[in-house]
Amino acid sequence: MFEKKSTLRTAVIGIDIGGTKIAYAVSDAAGHLYCESQRPTDATDSVENDMQRIVAEVQSLRERARDTHGLSISAVGVAAPGPLDATRGVLLRAVNIPSWTRFPVRDFLQTATGLPVFLANDADAAVLAEWQWGAARGAQHAIYLTMSTGVGAGLVLNGAPYAGVAGNAGELGHTVLDWQGELCGCGRRGCLEAYVGGANLGRRLRAIASKSSRVCQLAGARDAISAKHLVAAAKEGDAFALEEMERFNDFLAKGLANFVFTFAPEVIVLGTIPTAAGEALCFEPLRAKTRARVWAELADSFRIVPSALGDRRGPLSGACVALQGISELSVTRHAKE
Ligand SMILES: [Zn+2]
């Protein structure tokens, strides 16, 4: 048995916890994925029971990785929506899952699986994945921005992940565009997230879209309208949807221009809504609007590109957290040099 074990190649398990589903995969150090799976989050009143289901999936993946691919799992990385304490591996609060409050995810999973476990904010983890294997590959200074529910961001600066005090850097969604502006989910006014975050955008559309509008037709009912219906209607050329996309691009460009002045990134990678909307509806106008808002000397210094990882982003994000945790990523070695 011990002889067999010595021939196994090392890999990690990446887990991406979302509000509705949890994505899992086994990844080697080069980001090749094996044994991908997806399970509904199905959060209950018992966080222990919910975590126990994650443990069962980890054990099953571990066996499949060994038996099917000859891979030995050396760590587990978990990407989760914040706020969380990455250093202590504690999930502080999960949106829409009240029972998952102040839960020591790392220690629980570590004890139950016997594997080293690492926890990180999903946007911080996603920038690592885009930087290692996606659209920010090779960049020294990169920003990843996601806007599915809220607006999350991850930063790579001077060739290393940038976390700030207690890992709280990169809350770019709450940088303010207008102190008198629209109310944000965080309680303040005029945050970028109040204009381009998926939840706020959906709320706006449900309030202003008429019952006969294409977005409402696509959603089936007014209270079912979300950002995806806006993107779908805009792709059909619907005038209201195009106007709303224009507004979205306008506010996002204001935020991006601020980030260009603050970080001077080489590349800004955008996931979710912009990636779904694509070049003509989002990226082309967004680049033009952002360039128009920064100094001419900076206008060609950055790229704005869609996420390149597709459905693999979640599990690869988790895998990056694990690989960084066990210092197998070159990025970590570089950062220590
Ligand atoms: Zn805010």
Residues whose N, C-alpha, C, O or C-beta is under 5 A from the ligand:
A	BS01	ZN	G173 H174 C184 C186 C191
